[in-house]
């Protein structure tokens, strides 16, 4: 399952991601501006997940329609594309005019300085949401057609623009955090434009397709499944941010810098393989091919796990010297120590999420929406309950310990449900 070719294809994306992270450290350091920007990105990621809710099951419906009729699958793509554009516009307006309420939900005890910076950043970022659902449909189509390299090339664009903006600010000695938000929003537009053009010229020619009968079922199932599968991803930043803003300024940056490094390591080690796994399991579930599901899952866990562990160990030892070199000592030894310790404490959580990936894929592609929702809701209840208990004794590290314990229970639950599904297929 570990495909070296695709991991090499994603190296550029990883480099851009690293540059983006270290440049933010160099330009903005650990400050109210870095706190507000990282909070804004975490809230924006929740907006993006919400926008994916109506189109989450595109790959599964597309594969099923393609088996029946190639024309129907092509019409389905075009209809989903038109729908996603209008859905993006509506959601963008809702988020934009409800920012005050949204910010209070995510950061109830935030100080006035960071609140104003955060509000301005989000008002810019929400403009890019118009195009995000289009990108979601295009990515799922390309993965369904086994064109895995194209989405990785496209997703580089927003981060690349952010990197270029930061380099220009350093050259011109003019620092403005809001330019990063403009670059991110513009990047999402370019991703939707280039992705749609590529698909129209190579796979499915675009044409306006009105509402189809199967769209209602598709949207309903997607909403339920995405809500169930991503409920914790949409809710956990609320818990994270409300917990982090109770600490002094800078702790938000420590936490999200550590997560950025882990995200980069995780993306390099298993990102491409995870996309391949999800696409293959989608097809095997449609055909009830139990042996193939077991085979690709075992391969993913074996090779992906090995690469993940090696990558995390290397990242832990090199992050300090690399950050020091690139940021020109912008961060103090205490800053580097805090980031390193948070990175180390969060690593087991990421590994447990990796271990449950094949089982989650089986449950999602089998359309077990209510079960997935129940499991993720249980995770949030356990995590939120443990967090205040550990805070008194271990402070900021309570977040890692609570995550690990809650995720272990998640792993057990997903494994049990997925094995039950596979056993029924095998009969």
C-alpha positions in Angstrom: 0.0 0.0 0.0 2.9 2.3 0.6 3.7 3.8 -2.8 7.1 5.4 -3.0 6.2 7.1 -6.3 3.4 9.1 -4.8 5.4 10.0 -1.7 8.1 11.5 -4.0 5.4 13.4 -5.9 4.3 15.0 -2.6 7.9 16.1 -1.6 7.4 19.5 -3.1 4.1 19.9 -1.2 6.0 19.0 2.0 8.8 21.5 1.3 6.2 24.2 0.7 4.4 23.3 3.9 7.7 23.4 5.9 8.6 26.8 4.4 5.1 28.1 5.2 5.4 27.0 8.9 9.0 28.2 9.5 8.4 31.5 7.8 5.4 32.2 10.0 7.8 31.5 12.9 10.4 33.8 11.5 8.2 36.7 10.5 5.7 36.6 13.4 7.4 34.5 16.1 5.4 33.8 19.2 3.0 36.8 19.5 -0.6 37.9 19.5 -0.5 38.0 15.7 0.8 34.4 15.4 -1.8 33.3 17.9 -4.6 35.0 16.0 -3.5 33.7 12.7 -3.2 30.1 13.8 -6.6 30.3 15.6 -8.0 31.7 12.3 -6.6 28.8 10.3 -8.1 26.3 12.8 -11.5 27.9 12.6 -11.3 28.2 8.8 -10.5 24.5 8.6 -13.8 23.8 10.4 -15.6 26.0 7.8 -14.0 23.9 5.1 -15.2 20.7 6.7 -18.8 22.0 6.9 -18.7 22.9 3.2 -17.6 19.3 2.4 -20.6 17.9 4.1 -23.0 17.9 1.1 -20.5 16.3 -1.3 -18.6 13.9 1.0 -19.9 10.7 -0.6 -19.2 11.8 -4.2 -16.6 9.1 -4.8 -18.8 6.2 -3.6 -21.8 7.4 -5.7 -19.7 8.2 -8.7 -18.2 4.6 -8.6 -21.6 3.0 -8.3 -23.0 5.1 -11.2 -20.0 4.4 -13.3 -20.6 0.7 -13.0 -24.1 1.2 -14.4 -23.5 4.0 -16.9 -20.5 6.1 -17.9 -22.8 8.9 -19.1 -24.7 9.0 -15.8 -21.5 9.2 -13.8 -20.3 12.1 -16.0 -23.6 13.9 -15.6 -23.4 13.3 -11.9 -20.0 15.0 -11.7 -21.2 18.1 -13.6 -24.4 18.3 -11.5 -22.4 18.0 -8.3 -20.0 20.7 -9.6 -22.8 23.2 -10.2 -24.4 22.4 -6.9 -21.1 22.9 -5.0 -20.6 26.3 -6.5 -23.9 27.7 -5.3 -23.5 25.9 -1.9 -20.1 27.7 -1.5 -21.7 31.1 -2.1 -24.5 30.6 0.4 -22.2 29.2 3.1 -19.7 32.0 2.5 -22.3 34.7 3.2 -23.6 32.9 6.3 -20.1 32.5 7.8 -19.2 36.1 6.9 -22.2 37.7 8.6 -22.0 35.4 11.7 -18.3 36.0 12.5 -18.8 37.6 15.9 -20.9 34.6 17.2 -18.5 32.1 15.6 -15.4 33.6 17.2 -17.0 33.6 20.6 -18.0 30.0 20.2 -14.4 29.0 19.4 -12.5 31.4 21.7 -14.9 32.5 24.5 -12.2 34.0 26.8 -10.0 35.6 24.1 -8.6 39.1 24.8 -9.7 42.1 22.7 -6.4 42.4 20.8 -6.4 38.9 19.5 -10.2 39.1 18.9 -9.9 42.0 16.5 -7.0 40.5 14.6 -8.8 37.2 14.4 -12.1 38.7 13.1 -10.2 40.6 10.3 -8.4 37.5 9.2 -11.5 35.4 9.1 -13.5 38.1 7.1 -10.8 37.7 4.4 -10.5 33.9 4.5 -14.2 33.3 4.2 -14.1 34.8 0.7 -12.1 31.7 -0.4 -14.9 29.4 0.8 -16.9 30.0 -2.4 -14.4 27.7 -4.2 -13.7 25.1 -1.6 -16.7 22.7 -2.4 -15.6 22.7 -6.0 -12.2 21.7 -5.0 -13.7 18.9 -2.9 -15.7 17.5 -5.8 -12.7 17.7 -8.2 -10.3 16.0 -5.7 -12.8 13.1 -5.2 -13.2 12.6 -8.9 -9.5 12.6 -9.5 -9.0 10.1 -6.7 -11.8 7.9 -8.1 -10.0 7.9 -11.4 -6.7 7.1 -9.8 -5.2 10.4 -10.7 -3.6 10.8 -7.3 -0.7 13.1 -8.2 -2.9 16.0 -9.5 -4.7 16.8 -6.2 -1.3 17.0 -4.5 0.0 19.4 -7.1 -3.1 21.6 -6.8 -3.2 21.7 -3.1 0.3 23.3 -3.1 -1.0 26.5 -4.6 -2.5 28.2 -1.5 0.5 27.4 0.7 2.9 28.5 -2.1 1.2 31.9 -2.4 1.4 32.3 1.4 5.1 31.5 1.3 5.7 33.9 -1.5 3.9 36.7 0.3 6.0 36.1 3.4 9.2 36.2 1.4 8.1 39.5 -0.2 7.3 41.0 3.2 10.8 40.0 4.5 12.5 41.5 1.4 10.4 44.8 1.6 10.6 44.9 5.5 6.8 45.4 5.6 4.9 43.0 7.8 1.2 42.6 7.5 -0.5 39.4 8.8 -3.6 40.0 6.7 -1.7 39.5 3.4 -1.4 35.8 4.4 -5.2 35.5 4.5 -5.6 37.2 1.1 -3.0 34.8 -0.4 -4.9 31.8 1.1 -8.2 32.9 -0.4 -6.7 33.6 -3.8 -5.0 30.2 -3.8 -8.3 28.4 -3.3 -9.7 30.2 -6.4 -6.7 29.1 -8.5 -7.1 25.5 -7.3 -10.7 25.4 -8.4 -9.9 27.0 -11.7 -7.0 24.8 -12.7 -8.6 21.6 -11.3 -11.8 22.2 -13.3 -9.9 23.0 -16.5 -7.8 19.9 -16.2 -10.8 17.6 -15.6 -12.7 19.2 -18.5 -9.9 18.6 -20.9 -8.8 15.1 -19.8 -11.7 13.3 -18.1 -15.2 14.8 -18.3 -16.1 17.8 -20.5 -18.0 20.4 -18.4 -21.6 21.1 -19.3 -24.4 22.6 -17.2 -26.4 19.8 -15.7 -29.6 20.6 -13.8 -30.9 18.8 -10.7 -30.9 15.0 -11.0 -33.1 12.6 -9.0 -30.1 10.9 -7.3 -28.7 14.2 -6.0 -31.2 14.3 -3.1 -30.0 10.9 -1.9 -26.4 11.8 -2.5 -26.6 15.0 -0.5 -28.6 13.5 2.3 -26.2 10.5 2.7 -23.2 12.8 2.4 -24.5 15.2 5.1 -25.1 12.3 7.5 -21.8 10.6 6.7 -19.6 13.7 6.8 -21.3 14.8 10.0 -20.7 11.4 11.6 -17.2 11.0 10.3 -16.0 14.6 10.8 -18.1 15.7 13.7 -15.1 15.4 16.0 -12.9 17.3 13.5 -15.4 20.1 13.4 -15.9 20.2 17.2 -12.5 19.5 18.5 -11.0 22.9 17.5 -13.7 24.5 19.7 -12.3 22.5 22.7 -8.7 23.1 21.6 -9.0 26.8 21.2 -11.2 27.5 24.3 -8.6 25.5 26.3 -5.5 27.2 24.8 -6.7 30.8 25.1 -6.9 30.3 28.9 -3.1 30.1 28.9 -0.8 33.2 28.4 -0.2 34.6 24.9 2.1 32.3 22.9 0.7 29.0 24.1 -1.6 28.9 21.1 1.4 29.3 18.8 3.4 26.6 20.7 0.5 24.1 20.2 -0.2 24.8 16.6 3.4 25.0 15.6 3.9 21.5 17.0 0.8 20.3 15.2 2.1 21.8 11.9 5.3 19.9 12.2 3.4 16.7 13.0 1.0 17.3 10.1 3.9 17.7 7.7 5.5 14.5 9.0 2.1 12.7 8.8 1.4 14.0 5.3 4.8 12.9 4.0 4.7 9.4 5.5 1.1 8.3 4.9 -0.7 11.1 3.0 -0.5 9.6 -0.5 -1.0 6.0 0.8 -4.1 7.1 2.7 -5.7 8.5 -0.4 -4.9 5.3 -2.4 -6.3 3.2 0.5 -9.6 5.2 0.6 -10.1 4.9 -3.1 -9.4 1.2 -3.2 -11.5 0.4 -0.2 -14.4 2.3 -1.8 -14.2 0.1 -4.9 -13.7 -3.1 -2.9 -16.7 -2.4 -0.6 -18.9 -1.8 -3.7 -17.9 -5.3 -4.9 -17.9 -6.9 -1.4 -14.3 -8.0 -2.1 -13.3 -9.0 1.4 -9.9 -10.4 0.6 -8.8 -7.3 -1.2 -9.9 -5.1 1.7 -7.8 -7.1 4.1 -4.8 -7.2 1.8 -4.7 -3.4 1.2 -5.4 -2.6 4.8 -2.5 -4.9 6.0 -0.1 -3.4 3.5 -1.1 0.1 4.5 -0.6 -0.6 8.2 2.7 -2.4 7.7 4.6 0.0 5.4 2.8 3.2 6.3 3.4 2.5 10.0 7.2 1.9 9.5 7.6 5.1 7.4 5.4 7.1 9.9 7.5 6.1 12.9 10.8 6.8 11.2 9.6 10.2 9.9 8.4 11.3 13.4 11.6 10.3 15.1 13.7 12.2 12.5 11.4 15.2 12.7 11.7 15.3 16.5 15.5 15.5 16.4 15.9 17.9 13.5 13.1 20.4 14.2 15.0 22.4 16.8 18.2 23.0 14.7 16.1 23.6 11.5 13.8 26.2 13.2 16.8 27.9 14.8 18.6 28.2 11.5 15.7 29.4 9.4 14.2 31.7 11.9 17.5 33.4 12.7 17.0 32.9 16.5 13.6 34.5 16.3 12.4 31.9 18.8 13.9 31.6 22.3 15.3 28.3 23.7 12.1 28.2 25.8 10.0 28.5 22.7 11.8 25.7 21.0 11.6 23.5 24.1 7.8 24.0 24.4 7.2 23.2 20.7 9.4 20.1 20.9 7.7 18.7 24.0 4.2 19.3 22.6 5.3 17.6 19.4 6.5 14.6 21.3 3.4 14.4 23.5 1.0 14.6 20.5 2.9 12.0 18.4 1.1 9.0 20.0 -2.3 10.5 19.2 -1.4 10.8 15.5 -0.1 7.2 15.5 -3.4 5.9 16.9 -5.3 7.8 14.3 -3.1 6.2 11.7 -3.9 2.7 13.1 -7.6 3.2 12.8 -7.5 4.5 9.2 -8.4 1.3 7.4 -11.3 0.5 9.8 -12.7 4.1 9.5 -12.5 3.8 5.7 -14.5 0.5 5.7 -17.1 2.0 8.1 -17.5 5.2 6.0 -17.6 3.5 2.6 -20.2 1.1 4.0 -22.3 4.1 4.8 -22.5 3.4 8.6 -23.2 7.1 9.3 -25.0 6.7 12.6 -22.4 4.3 13.9 -19.5 6.6 13.0 -21.3 9.6 14.5 -21.8 7.7 17.8 -18.2 6.7 18.0 -16.9 10.2 17.3 -19.4 11.7 19.7 -18.2 9.3 22.4 -14.6 10.4 21.7 -15.5 14.1 22.2 -17.3 13.4 25.5 -14.4 11.4 26.8 -11.8 14.0 25.7 -13.8 17.0 27.0 -14.3 15.2 30.4 -10.6 14.3 30.8 -9.2 17.7 29.8 -10.1 19.6 33.0 -9.1 16.7 35.2 -5.5 16.6 33.9 -5.2 20.4 33.5 -4.6 20.9 37.2 -1.7 18.5 37.4 0.1 18.7 34.0 -1.1 22.0 32.5 -0.9 22.4 28.7 0.1 18.7 28.3 -3.4 17.7 29.5 -4.5 18.1 25.9 -2.2 15.3 24.7 -2.9 12.8 27.4 -6.7 13.3 27.1 -6.5 12.9 23.3 -4.5 9.7 23.5 -6.8 8.0 26.0 -10.0 9.0 24.1 -8.5 8.0 20.7 -7.6 4.5 22.0 -11.3 3.9 22.8 -12.1 5.2 19.3 -9.7 2.7 17.7 -11.2 -0.2 19.6 -14.8 0.9 18.5 -13.9 1.4 14.8 -12.0 -1.9 14.7 -15.0 -3.8 16.1 -17.5 -2.3 13.7 -15.3 -2.7 10.6 -14.6 -6.4 11.4 -18.3 -7.0 11.9 -19.0 -5.5 8.4 -16.2 -7.6 6.8 -17.6 -10.7 8.5 -21.0 -10.1 7.0 -19.5 -9.5 3.5 -17.6 -12.8 3.8 -20.8 -14.9 4.5 
